[in-house]
Every structure is written in C-alpha cells, then in structure tokens.
C-alpha cells in the first residue's frame, strides 16, 4: 500500500500538534510565504494541510492551485488557537482525509 506524503503548514502550535500525529510540518505565519511554499511543496506532497487563517488570506490562489492540481489535496484545518474557541477533533479530520 502506498502512503501519501503529507505535511502541515501553519502556526507553531498547530504544526507542533500535527507533528505529534506523525506529520512533517512547516511553521509559516505569513499567508503569501505559505502560498509560495505550497506551490513548491506540491511537487513532493500529495496532501497539504494548512491552517484556515492562512487559507482565508489566499483563498483565490488556493482555489486556482486546487484546479491546476486535481490529484493533490489542499486541506484547510482550524489552527490550534481557533480550536480553543470550539472543540476540534484533529485526529478525526486526518482520518477522514487520509483514511484509516
């Protein structure tokens, strides 16, 4: 069975949480820097999780990337800071996206 390469991009707290789940991570808090990273990372990763804070700031560009890369998944997740305001089950999100 082949496993998709996956990474999370976002603030330090969200990246740390996903690293505990076995993900690679990149701490980037500037939306345009994150977008530049994602464009390059699409060559190496099948699934890229990014915080909704970043995603909201570059929504149109992300939608364009999704259209241009239909075999890649760009998944928006609440940042840990947002998760403090409401309950978020990150493990469930990962399972839904990656299966298992």
N, C-alpha and C positions, 0 to 999 in steps of 0.2 A: 504494500500500500504506500502510495506517495503522500507525503505531508506537505501542505502548502507552507511556504516560507511566510512568516508574518512578523510584524513589528508594530509598536505603538508609538505615536508621536504626540507630544503634548507637554503639559507642565510637569514639574519634578515629582509631585505626589502621585499623579495618575501613572506616569511611567514607572515609578517605584512599585506601585500596586501590581501592574501588569508584569513586571519582572518577577514578582513573587509567583505569578501564574506560569512562568516559564517563557515569557516573551522577550524578544530583544526590544530595546527602547531607545528613543532619542528625545532628549529634552530640548524642545524648541517652543518658545512662547510667542515669537513674532509670526503672525499669520503668513506673511509673504516669504519669510525664510522657510517656514514649514512647507509652503507650496513648492518652492524650489527643491527642497529635499525630496518631497513626494514624487515630483517629476523624475528625478534620478532614481529613486528607490523602486519605482515601478518595474525597472529592469531586473531587479533582484528579489522582489517580494510579490507574492500573489495576493496577500491580504494586508492592508494597512489600516490600522485603527487610528483615528485621530480624535482629539477632544472636540466637542461641539463648539467650544469657544473659538478654536481655530477655524473650524469648518464654517461657522456663520460668517466669519470675516472674509472668506474667499469662496463663497458658495457657487458663484457663477463659474469660476475657474475649475472648481472640483467637479461640477456637473459636466463641463467640457472634457475633463480627464476621464470621467466615467464613460462617456460616449465614445471616446477615442480608444479606450482600453476595456472592452467588454468582458474580457477574461480575468480581469483584476477586480478585486473588491476594495472599495474605499468605504470604511465603516465608521460612522460617527458615534462616539460614546460620550456620555457625560463625564466631565472632569471630576476628580475626587472632590474638589471644592463644591461643585454643583451637587454632587451626590450627598453632601452633608445636609443639603436643604430638603432632600427627599431620598427615599430608600432606593438604592440601585443595586441590582444583583449582577455584578460584573461577570461572574462565572457563568451565569445563565446566558448572558449576551455572547460570550465566547463560544459556548456550546451550540447556540443557535447558528452562529456564523460558520464555525469550523466543524460542527458535528461532534457527536460523541457524548 
